[in-house]
């Protein structure tokens, strides 16, 4: 029996509209602490914090305090501030968090990240200043789509949330850049670009799609009915696997260098 026959007819999407479900695979139900969990984008925040760990562990001598400070700073800037601004701009996660609170979280998150950056600059020196200035600018420019949206692109995302955390963390450890850190940043850029390529259509299916029609005809003549869930499943399975793999890789490097 073909999938089209099992699904109720060629080209018919018998699944529930994706837009009626959760806005993300990690989203909790609406209300109270669950909104805050959803706002954090836990797998993606962990993914980008993993780049911070990877950058630090590339240093010849890994220092725990600067690593922890960088992790906290990027959690405040990305996990809180960037995501709060994103939710303020259009409510893509459909949370019930009041708009003034989202703006307050964004402001406090950026202030905390900048404060930690200033402390790091006093320790490391001038080499960290360009990263200290670029960080808040990237958060605001990306989420507010400033400068004609030039930062709010696939390449802008990959640079801001992939390469930038890794390089910043390395400089916070060493006060300089190295060929290895630049190569690793290129890898983080590519991985973040892949994340974006998967998450963009996944968001489209979950948040804006009311139905899918069409079939795939196989070489043996069987047909597969297209549905929102059929298209969404491989995208989110890959995103889950990638988020876990990057976090585990970063954890392995941290254990190897710090023990």
HUNOR-V717849 format. One record per pair of residues at least 24 apart in sequence whose C-alpha atoms are under 10 Angstrom apart, sorted by the first residue. I is the first residue (numbers start at 1). J is the second residue. D is the distance in whole Angstrom. If there is no record, write none. Layout:
i->I j->J d->D
i->I j->J d->D
//
This chain:
i->1 j->222 d->8
i->1 j->223 d->10
i->2 j->221 d->9
i->2 j->222 d->6
i->2 j->223 d->6
i->2 j->224 d->7
i->2 j->225 d->9
i->3 j->215 d->9
i->3 j->216 d->10
i->3 j->222 d->8
i->3 j->223 d->6
i->3 j->224 d->5
i->3 j->225 d->6
i->3 j->226 d->9
i->4 j->214 d->10
i->4 j->215 d->8
i->4 j->216 d->9
i->4 j->217 d->10
i->4 j->222 d->8
i->4 j->223 d->6
i->4 j->224 d->5
i->4 j->225 d->5
i->4 j->226 d->9
i->5 j->222 d->10
i->5 j->223 d->9
i->5 j->224 d->9
i->5 j->225 d->9
i->6 j->224 d->9
i->6 j->225 d->9
i->7 j->224 d->9
i->7 j->225 d->7
i->7 j->226 d->9
i->7 j->227 d->10
i->8 j->225 d->9
i->9 j->215 d->10
i->9 j->225 d->8
i->10 j->213 d->9
i->10 j->214 d->7
i->10 j->215 d->6
i->10 j->216 d->9
i->10 j->223 d->8
i->10 j->224 d->8
i->10 j->225 d->6
i->10 j->226 d->9
i->11 j->212 d->8
i->11 j->213 d->5
i->11 j->214 d->4
i->11 j->215 d->5
i->11 j->216 d->9
i->11 j->223 d->10
i->11 j->224 d->9
i->11 j->225 d->6
i->11 j->226 d->7
i->11 j->227 d->9
i->12 j->211 d->9
i->12 j->212 d->8
i->12 j->213 d->5
i->12 j->214 d->7
i->12 j->215 d->8
i->12 j->225 d->7
i->12 j->226 d->8
i->12 j->227 d->8
i->13 j->210 d->10
i->13 j->211 d->6
i->13 j->212 d->6
i->13 j->213 d->6
i->13 j->214 d->8
i->13 j->215 d->10
i->13 j->225 d->7
i->13 j->226 d->7
i->13 j->227 d->5
i->13 j->228 d->7
i->13 j->229 d->9
i->13 j->230 d->10
i->14 j->211 d->9
i->14 j->212 d->9
i->14 j->213 d->9
i->14 j->225 d->9
i->14 j->226 d->10
i->14 j->227 d->7
i->14 j->228 d->9
i->14 j->229 d->10
i->15 j->211 d->8
i->15 j->212 d->9
i->15 j->226 d->10
i->15 j->227 d->7
i->15 j->228 d->7
i->15 j->229 d->7
i->15 j->230 d->9
i->16 j->210 d->8
i->16 j->211 d->8
i->16 j->227 d->9
i->16 j->228 d->8
i->16 j->229 d->9
i->17 j->205 d->9
i->17 j->206 d->8
i->17 j->207 d->10
i->17 j->208 d->9
i->17 j->209 d->7
i->17 j->210 d->5
i->17 j->211 d->5
i->17 j->212 d->8
i->17 j->227 d->9
i->17 j->228 d->7
i->17 j->229 d->9
i->18 j->202 d->10
i->18 j->203 d->10
i->18 j->204 d->9
i->18 j->205 d->6
i->18 j->206 d->5
i->18 j->207 d->7
i->18 j->208 d->8
i->18 j->209 d->6
i->18 j->210 d->6
i->18 j->211 d->7
i->18 j->212 d->9
i->18 j->227 d->9
i->18 j->228 d->6
i->18 j->229 d->7
i->18 j->232 d->9
i->19 j->203 d->9
i->19 j->204 d->9
i->19 j->205 d->7
i->19 j->206 d->5
i->19 j->207 d->4
i->19 j->208 d->5
i->19 j->209 d->5
i->19 j->210 d->6
i->19 j->211 d->9
i->19 j->228 d->9
i->20 j->206 d->8
i->20 j->207 d->8
i->20 j->208 d->9
i->20 j->209 d->9
i->20 j->210 d->8
i->21 j->206 d->7
i->21 j->207 d->8
i->22 j->93 d->8
i->22 j->94 d->9
i->22 j->206 d->7
i->22 j->207 d->8
i->23 j->92 d->7
i->23 j->93 d->6
i->23 j->94 d->7
i->23 j->95 d->10
i->23 j->202 d->10
i->23 j->203 d->7
i->23 j->204 d->10
i->23 j->205 d->9
i->23 j->206 d->6
i->23 j->207 d->6
i->23 j->208 d->9
i->24 j->92 d->9
i->24 j->93 d->7
i->24 j->199 d->10
i->24 j->202 d->8
i->24 j->203 d->7
i->24 j->205 d->10
i->24 j->206 d->7
i->24 j->207 d->8
i->24 j->236 d->9
i->25 j->202 d->9
i->25 j->203 d->10
i->25 j->206 d->9
i->25 j->232 d->10
i->25 j->233 d->10
i->25 j->236 d->7
i->25 j->237 d->10
i->25 j->239 d->10
i->25 j->240 d->9
i->26 j->240 d->10
i->27 j->93 d->8
i->27 j->94 d->10
i->27 j->95 d->10
i->28 j->95 d->10
i->29 j->94 d->10
i->29 j->95 d->9
i->30 j->93 d->9
i->30 j->94 d->8
i->30 j->95 d->6
i->30 j->96 d->7
i->30 j->97 d->10
i->31 j->95 d->7
i->31 j->96 d->6
i->31 j->97 d->8
i->32 j->95 d->9
i->32 j->96 d->8
i->32 j->97 d->8
i->33 j->97 d->10
i->34 j->95 d->9
i->34 j->96 d->10
i->35 j->93 d->9
i->35 j->94 d->9
i->35 j->95 d->5
i->35 j->96 d->7
i->35 j->97 d->7
i->36 j->80 d->9
i->36 j->84 d->10
i->36 j->95 d->8
i->36 j->96 d->9
i->36 j->97 d->8
i->38 j->83 d->10
i->38 j->93 d->7
i->38 j->94 d->9
i->38 j->95 d->8
i->39 j->79 d->8
i->39 j->80 d->8
i->39 j->82 d->10
i->39 j->83 d->6
i->39 j->84 d->7
i->39 j->86 d->9
i->39 j->87 d->7
i->39 j->92 d->10
i->39 j->93 d->7
i->39 j->94 d->10
i->39 j->95 d->8
i->39 j->97 d->9
i->39 j->102 d->10
i->40 j->75 d->9
i->40 j->78 d->9
i->40 j->79 d->5
i->40 j->80 d->6
i->40 j->81 d->10
i->40 j->82 d->9
i->40 j->83 d->7
i->40 j->84 d->8
i->41 j->78 d->10
i->41 j->79 d->7
i->41 j->80 d->9
i->41 j->83 d->8
i->41 j->93 d->10
i->42 j->79 d->8
i->42 j->243 d->10
i->43 j->239 d->9
i->43 j->240 d->8
i->43 j->242 d->9
i->43 j->243 d->6
i->43 j->244 d->8
i->43 j->247 d->9
i->44 j->78 d->10
i->44 j->79 d->9
i->44 j->161 d->10
i->44 j->195 d->9
i->44 j->239 d->9
i->44 j->240 d->9
i->44 j->242 d->10
i->44 j->243 d->7
i->44 j->244 d->10
i->44 j->247 d->10
i->45 j->74 d->9
i->45 j->75 d->7
i->45 j->78 d->7
i->45 j->79 d->5
i->45 j->80 d->9
i->45 j->83 d->9
i->45 j->161 d->10
i->45 j->243 d->9
i->46 j->75 d->9
i->46 j->79 d->9
i->46 j->243 d->7
i->46 j->244 d->9
i->46 j->246 d->9
i->46 j->247 d->7
i->47 j->161 d->9
i->47 j->162 d->9
i->47 j->192 d->9
i->47 j->195 d->10
i->47 j->242 d->8
i->47 j->243 d->5
i->47 j->244 d->8
i->47 j->245 d->9
i->47 j->246 d->6
i->47 j->247 d->6
i->47 j->248 d->10
i->47 j->250 d->9
i->48 j->74 d->8
i->48 j->75 d->9
i->48 j->78 d->8
i->48 j->79 d->9
i->48 j->160 d->10
i->48 j->161 d->6
i->48 j->162 d->6
i->48 j->163 d->10
i->48 j->164 d->10
i->48 j->165 d->7
i->48 j->166 d->9
i->48 j->188 d->9
i->48 j->192 d->9
i->48 j->243 d->9
i->48 j->246 d->9
i->48 j->247 d->9
i->49 j->73 d->10
i->49 j->74 d->7
i->49 j->75 d->7
i->49 j->78 d->9
i->49 j->79 d->9
i->49 j->161 d->9
i->49 j->162 d->9
i->49 j->165 d->8
i->49 j->166 d->9
i->49 j->169 d->10
i->49 j->246 d->10
i->49 j->247 d->8
i->49 j->250 d->9
i->50 j->162 d->10
i->50 j->165 d->9
i->50 j->166 d->9
i->50 j->188 d->10
i->50 j->243 d->9
i->50 j->244 d->10
i->50 j->245 d->10
i->50 j->246 d->6
i->50 j->247 d->5
i->50 j->248 d->8
i->50 j->249 d->8
i->50 j->250 d->5
i->50 j->251 d->8
i->50 j->254 d->10
i->51 j->161 d->9
i->51 j->162 d->7
i->51 j->163 d->8
i->51 j->164 d->9
i->51 j->165 d->6
i->51 j->166 d->5
i->51 j->167 d->9
i->51 j->168 d->10
i->51 j->169 d->8
i->51 j->170 d->10
i->51 j->184 d->9
i->51 j->185 d->9
i->51 j->188 d->7
i->51 j->246 d->8
i->51 j->247 d->8
i->51 j->249 d->10
i->51 j->250 d->7
i->52 j->162 d->9
i->52 j->163 d->10
i->52 j->164 d->9
i->52 j->165 d->5
i->52 j->166 d->5
i->52 j->167 d->8
i->52 j->168 d->8
i->52 j->169 d->5
i->52 j->170 d->8
i->52 j->250 d->9
i->53 j->165 d->9
i->53 j->166 d->8
i->53 j->169 d->7
i->53 j->170 d->9
i->53 j->247 d->9
i->53 j->249 d->9
i->53 j->250 d->6
i->53 j->251 d->8
i->53 j->252 d->10
i->53 j->253 d->8
i->53 j->254 d->7
i->54 j->165 d->9
i->54 j->166 d->7
i->54 j->167 d->9
i->54 j->169 d->8
i->54 j->170 d->8
i->54 j->181 d->9
i->54 j->184 d->8
i->54 j->185 d->10
i->54 j->188 d->10
i->54 j->246 d->9
i->54 j->247 d->9
i->54 j->249 d->8
i->54 j->250 d->5
i->54 j->251 d->9
i->54 j->252 d->10
i->54 j->253 d->7
i->54 j->254 d->8
i->55 j->163 d->9
i->55 j->164 d->10
i->55 j->165 d->8
i->55 j->166 d->4
i->55 j->167 d->6
i->55 j->168 d->8
i->55 j->169 d->5
i->55 j->170 d->5
i->55 j->171 d->8
i->55 j->172 d->9
i->55 j->173 d->9
i->55 j->180 d->10
i->55 j->181 d->7
i->55 j->182 d->10
i->55 j->184 d->8
i->55 j->185 d->8
i->55 j->188 d->10
i->55 j->250 d->9
i->55 j->253 d->10
i->56 j->165 d->10
i->56 j->166 d->7
i->56 j->167 d->9
i->56 j->168 d->9
i->56 j->169 d->5
i->56 j->170 d->5
i->56 j->171 d->8
i->56 j->172 d->8
i->56 j->173 d->6
i->56 j->174 d->9
i->56 j->181 d->9
i->56 j->250 d->10
i->56 j->253 d->9
i->56 j->254 d->9
i->56 j->257 d->10
i->57 j->166 d->10
i->57 j->169 d->9
i->57 j->170 d->8
i->57 j->173 d->9
i->57 j->181 d->10
i->57 j->250 d->8
i->57 j->253 d->6
i->57 j->254 d->6
i->57 j->255 d->10
i->57 j->256 d->9
i->57 j->257 d->6
i->57 j->258 d->9
i->58 j->166 d->10
i->58 j->169 d->9
i->58 j->170 d->7
i->58 j->173 d->9
i->58 j->174 d->10
i->58 j->178 d->9
i->58 j->180 d->7
i->58 j->181 d->7
i->58 j->184 d->9
i->58 j->253 d->9
i->58 j->254 d->10
i->58 j->257 d->9
i->59 j->169 d->9
i->59 j->170 d->6
i->59 j->171 d->9
i->59 j->172 d->10
i->59 j->173 d->6
i->59 j->174 d->7
i->59 j->176 d->10
i->59 j->177 d->10
i->59 j->178 d->9
i->59 j->180 d->9
i->59 j->181 d->8
i->59 j->257 d->10
i->60 j->170 d->10
i->60 j->173 d->9
i->60 j->174 d->8
i->60 j->257 d->10
i->61 j->173 d->8
i->61 j->174 d->8
i->61 j->257 d->8
i->61 j->258 d->9
i->62 j->170 d->9
i->62 j->173 d->7
i->62 j->174 d->9
i->62 j->254 d->9
i->62 j->257 d->7
i->62 j->258 d->7
i->63 j->172 d->9
i->63 j->173 d->7
i->63 j->174 d->9
i->63 j->257 d->10
i->63 j->258 d->8
i->64 j->173 d->9
i->64 j->254 d->10
i->64 j->258 d->8
i->65 j->173 d->9
i->66 j->116 d->10
i->66 j->119 d->10
i->66 j->120 d->7
i->66 j->123 d->9
i->66 j->124 d->10
i->66 j->169 d->8
i->66 j->170 d->10
i->66 j->172 d->6
i->66 j->173 d->6
i->67 j->169 d->7
i->67 j->170 d->9
i->67 j->172 d->8
i->67 j->173 d->7
i->67 j->254 d->10
i->68 j->169 d->10
i->69 j->113 d->9
i->69 j->116 d->7
i->69 j->117 d->8
i->69 j->119 d->9
i->69 j->120 d->8
i->69 j->169 d->9
i->69 j->172 d->9
i->70 j->113 d->9
i->70 j->116 d->8
i->70 j->117 d->8
i->70 j->120 d->9
i->70 j->165 d->9
i->70 j->166 d->10
i->70 j->168 d->8
i->70 j->169 d->6
i->70 j->170 d->10
i->70 j->172 d->8
i->70 j->173 d->10
i->71 j->113 d->10
i->71 j->165 d->9
i->71 j->169 d->8
i->72 j->109 d->10
i->72 j->112 d->9
i->72 j->113 d->8
i->72 j->116 d->8
i->73 j->109 d->8
i->73 j->110 d->8
i->73 j->111 d->9
i->73 j->112 d->7
i->73 j->113 d->4
i->73 j->114 d->8
i->73 j->115 d->8
i->73 j->116 d->6
i->73 j->117 d->7
i->73 j->135 d->10
i->74 j->109 d->9
i->74 j->110 d->9
i->74 j->112 d->10
i->74 j->113 d->7
i->74 j->114 d->10
i->74 j->116 d->10
i->74 j->117 d->10
i->74 j->135 d->9
i->74 j->161 d->10
i->74 j->165 d->7
i->74 j->168 d->10
i->74 j->169 d->10
i->75 j->109 d->8
i->75 j->110 d->10
i->75 j->112 d->10
i->75 j->113 d->8
i->76 j->105 d->9
i->76 j->106 d->8
i->76 j->107 d->10
i->76 j->108 d->8
i->76 j->109 d->5
i->76 j->110 d->6
i->76 j->111 d->9
i->76 j->112 d->7
i->76 j->113 d->6
i->76 j->114 d->9
i->77 j->105 d->10
i->77 j->106 d->8
i->77 j->107 d->9
i->77 j->108 d->9
i->77 j->109 d->6
i->77 j->110 d->5
i->77 j->111 d->9
i->77 j->112 d->8
i->77 j->113 d->6
i->77 j->114 d->9
i->77 j->135 d->8
i->77 j->136 d->7
i->77 j->138 d->10
i->77 j->139 d->7
i->77 j->140 d->10
i->78 j->106 d->9
i->78 j->109 d->8
i->78 j->110 d->9
i->78 j->113 d->9
i->78 j->135 d->10
i->78 j->136 d->10
i->78 j->139 d->7
i->78 j->160 d->10
i->78 j->161 d->8
i->78 j->165 d->10
i->79 j->106 d->10
i->79 j->109 d->9
i->80 j->105 d->7
i->80 j->106 d->6
i->80 j->107 d->9
i->80 j->108 d->9
i->80 j->109 d->6
i->80 j->110 d->8
i->81 j->105 d->6
i->81 j->106 d->4
i->81 j->107 d->7
i->81 j->108 d->8
i->81 j->109 d->5
i->81 j->110 d->6
i->81 j->111 d->9
i->81 j->112 d->10
i->81 j->113 d->9
i->81 j->136 d->9
i->81 j->139 d->8
i->81 j->140 d->9
i->81 j->143 d->10
i->82 j->106 d->7
i->82 j->107 d->10
i->82 j->109 d->9
i->82 j->110 d->9
i->82 j->136 d->9
i->82 j->138 d->9
i->82 j->139 d->6
i->82 j->140 d->7
i->82 j->142 d->8
i->82 j->143 d->7
i->82 j->144 d->10
i->83 j->139 d->9
i->83 j->143 d->8
i->84 j->109 d->9
i->84 j->143 d->9
i->85 j->139 d->9
i->85 j->140 d->8
i->85 j->142 d->10
i->85 j->143 d->6
i->85 j->144 d->8
i->86 j->139 d->10
i->86 j->140 d->10
i->86 j->142 d->9
i->86 j->143 d->6
i->86 j->144 d->8
i->87 j->143 d->9
i->88 j->143 d->9
i->88 j->144 d->10
i->89 j->143 d->8
i->89 j->144 d->8
i->89 j->145 d->10
i->92 j->203 d->9
i->92 j->207 d->8
i->92 j->208 d->10
i->93 j->207 d->9
i->94 j->207 d->10
i->106 j->139 d->10
i->106 j->140 d->10
i->109 j->136 d->10
i->110 j->135 d->9
i->110 j->136 d->7
i->110 j->139 d->9
i->110 j->140 d->9
i->111 j->136 d->9
i->117 j->168 d->10
i->117 j->172 d->9
i->120 j->171 d->10
i->120 j->172 d->7
i->120 j->173 d->9
i->120 j->175 d->10
i->121 j->171 d->10
i->121 j->172 d->8
i->121 j->175 d->9
i->123 j->172 d->9
i->123 j->173 d->10
i->123 j->175 d->9
i->124 j->171 d->8
i->124 j->172 d->6
i->124 j->173 d->8
i->124 j->174 d->7
i->124 j->175 d->5
i->124 j->176 d->9
i->125 j->171 d->10
i->125 j->172 d->9
i->125 j->175 d->7
i->125 j->176 d->10
i->126 j->175 d->8
i->126 j->176 d->10
i->127 j->168 d->10
i->127 j->171 d->7
i->127 j->172 d->9
i->127 j->174 d->9
i->127 j->175 d->6
i->127 j->176 d->6
i->127 j->177 d->9
i->128 j->168 d->7
i->128 j->169 d->10
i->128 j->170 d->10
i->128 j->171 d->6
i->128 j->172 d->7
i->128 j->173 d->10
i->128 j->174 d->10
i->128 j->175 d->7
i->128 j->176 d->8
i->130 j->168 d->9
i->131 j->164 d->8
i->131 j->165 d->9
i->131 j->167 d->9
i->131 j->168 d->6
i->131 j->169 d->10
i->131 j->171 d->9
i->131 j->172 d->10
i->132 j->168 d->9
i->134 j->160 d->9
i->134 j->164 d->9
i->135 j->160 d->8
i->135 j->164 d->8
i->135 j->165 d->9
i->135 j->168 d->9
i->138 j->164 d->10
i->153 j->193 d->10
i->153 j->196 d->9
i->154 j->192 d->9
i->154 j->193 d->6
i->154 j->194 d->9
i->154 j->195 d->10
i->154 j->196 d->6
i->154 j->197 d->8
i->154 j->200 d->9
i->155 j->189 d->8
i->155 j->190 d->9
i->155 j->192 d->9
i->155 j->193 d->7
i->155 j->196 d->9
i->156 j->189 d->10
i->156 j->193 d->9
i->157 j->189 d->9
i->157 j->192 d->7
i->157 j->193 d->7
i->157 j->195 d->10
i->157 j->196 d->8
i->158 j->185 d->10
i->158 j->186 d->9
i->158 j->187 d->10
i->158 j->188 d->8
i->158 j->189 d->5
i->158 j->190 d->7
i->158 j->191 d->8
i->158 j->192 d->5
i->158 j->193 d->5
i->158 j->194 d->9
i->158 j->195 d->9
i->158 j->196 d->8
i->159 j->185 d->9
i->159 j->186 d->9
i->159 j->188 d->8
i->159 j->189 d->6
i->159 j->190 d->9
i->159 j->192 d->8
i->159 j->193 d->9
i->160 j->189 d->9
i->160 j->192 d->9
i->161 j->188 d->9
i->161 j->189 d->8
i->161 j->192 d->7
i->161 j->193 d->10
i->162 j->186 d->8
i->162 j->187 d->8
i->162 j->188 d->5
i->162 j->189 d->5
i->162 j->190 d->8
i->162 j->191 d->7
i->162 j->192 d->5
i->162 j->193 d->8
i->162 j->195 d->10
i->163 j->187 d->8
i->163 j->188 d->5
i->163 j->189 d->5
i->163 j->190 d->9
i->163 j->191 d->9
i->163 j->192 d->8
i->164 j->188 d->9
i->164 j->189 d->9
i->188 j->246 d->10
i->191 j->242 d->9
i->191 j->246 d->9
i->194 j->238 d->10
i->194 j->239 d->9
i->194 j->242 d->10
i->195 j->235 d->10
i->195 j->238 d->9
i->195 j->239 d->7
i->195 j->242 d->8
i->195 j->243 d->9
i->196 j->239 d->10
i->197 j->235 d->9
i->198 j->232 d->10
i->198 j->234 d->9
i->198 j->235 d->6
i->198 j->236 d->8
i->198 j->237 d->10
i->198 j->238 d->8
i->198 j->239 d->7
i->199 j->232 d->10
i->199 j->235 d->7
i->199 j->236 d->8
i->199 j->238 d->10
i->199 j->239 d->7
i->200 j->235 d->10
i->201 j->231 d->9
i->201 j->232 d->8
i->201 j->235 d->8
i->201 j->236 d->10
i->202 j->228 d->10
i->202 j->231 d->8
i->202 j->232 d->6
i->202 j->233 d->9
i->202 j->234 d->9
i->202 j->235 d->6
i->202 j->236 d->7
i->202 j->239 d->10
i->203 j->232 d->9
i->203 j->236 d->10
i->204 j->228 d->10
i->204 j->232 d->9
i->205 j->229 d->8
i->205 j->231 d->8
i->205 j->232 d->7
i->206 j->232 d->8
//
